[in-house]
Amino acid sequence: AWNPAWIGPLEPDDLSDLFHEPVDTEAVYEEAIGLWSQSAGKPLVERTLEFYTNIYLPEDILTKTDRASMMVSLESRAPFLDNHVVDFVRKLPTNLKIRHGRQKYLFKQAVKDLLPAETVVRRKQGFGIPLLGWLEQMSLNTKSLADAKMDPHCIERMWKHHQEGKRDRRLFLWCCHMLSRMPLALDHC
């Protein structure tokens, strides 16, 4: 369960505090644990890549990209997710994907004469949103979150700890903000 817990907005203990009841970690992460179990016997790198390909990519990254591009009537493409490219990369041995801690080894070797050296060797960079700035300017509607059976005092405590720099809660707070702006979704909780 470490992969989904690592990318999730809250740890299982925090979920228990938020809902005032014990949280069954295996139930929360059932899909991820099932996928991890199905790939038993494969090397750790392959299992992790499979997890990210089947859960994190479609349920998080691609969903956000799709929504953001649709919002501005932009058609987004992910050329490295072409079925032929993905099938090819899945068949590669691990040492051609990661070598001596260097990720995307084969890809970087293939493009090293086509791109500037600083581009090939630089670390991976995401396209993050300015979430910290947004959080400084927003307020949470804890009333609507209480309707979803979440403890508003727990949310306010996490908000305060985040503002004081005690704990980085930006992913959770962003999820709360988005959820509080979706009253129709809360009616079904």
SULBEL-V95945 format. One record per pair of residues at least 24 apart in sequence whose C-alpha atoms are under 8 Angstrom apart, sorted by the first residue. I is the first residue (numbers start at 1). J is the second residue. D is the distance in whole Angstrom. If there is no record, write none. Layout:
# SULBEL-V95945
I_J_D, I_J_D
This chain:
# SULBEL-V95945
1_25_8, 1_26_8, 1_29_6, 1_32_7, 1_33_6, 3_32_8, 3_48_8, 3_51_8, 4_29_7, 4_32_7, 5_29_8, 8_171_8, 9_169_8, 9_171_5, 9_172_5, 9_175_8, 10_172_6, 17_151_8, 17_154_7, 18_150_6, 18_151_5, 18_154_6, 18_155_7, 19_149_6, 19_150_5, 19_151_6, 20_151_7, 45_94_7, 46_94_7, 131_170_7, 131_174_8, 132_170_7, 135_170_7, 135_173_8, 135_174_8, 139_177_8, 140_176_7, 140_177_6, 140_180_7, 141_177_7, 141_180_6, 142_180_7, 144_180_6, 144_183_7, 144_186_8, 145_176_7, 145_179_7, 145_180_6, 145_186_8, 147_186_7, 148_186_6, 148_187_8, 148_189_6, 149_189_8
